[in-house]
């Protein structure tokens, strides 16, 4: 099963790092954050990756060209300015089977990927998102007791509710909700339409999750790593 990672954003809130490198290449413990994310998936047996490249994507391509770990990595240039929905649509031909996974290139967590996949297969709907509950201004998810998402609000100014933590499982039918026009977003539009159609479910992750959004986040994640407190390090 393929794991798609969004790697194309400009990382404008982290200029200290992203002036010289794409955000997925910002390091935690001398390894790019994207390596940490991929190690989590690989720990659960998922080692086939499709990377949606954009801003400074050549640096990511060069990093994986030398053969990192025992992974299959397909690096695809999905455009310099395309939004995430367009990036996802543009890698459709690399997806086989009827199910695949998607995450962001700047978030780490100790999500049980196999349990997430089992949850997705059990409910039988088109999309599953992992919900997390830090105090942060990200996409807020509201849902019923059985997990059916009733509202998806991208980046509210203040929220202490369940938010979008990434780590999606999707049916290939989700591609029907996307277009390859660079203005096609993923959260605004497609996910909202999936909610309206009753096709988006959430699995709440109560344990560790963090996003590298600012320079302070970078310092925090490196501090955890240096103190052997990196909650996302599920591998040996």
Secondary structure, 3 states (H helix, E strand, C coil): CEEEEEECCCCHHHHHHHCCCCHHHCEECCEEHHHHHHHHHHHCCCCEEEEEECCCHHHHHHHHHCCCCCCEEEEEECCCCCCHHHHHHHCHHHCCCCEEEEEECCEEECCCHHHHHHHHHHHCCCEEEEEECCCCCCCEEEECCCCEEEEEECCCCCCCCCEECCCEEEEHHHHHHCCCCCCCCCHHHHHHHHHHCCCEEEEECCCCEEECCCHHHHHHHHHHHHCCCCCCCCCC
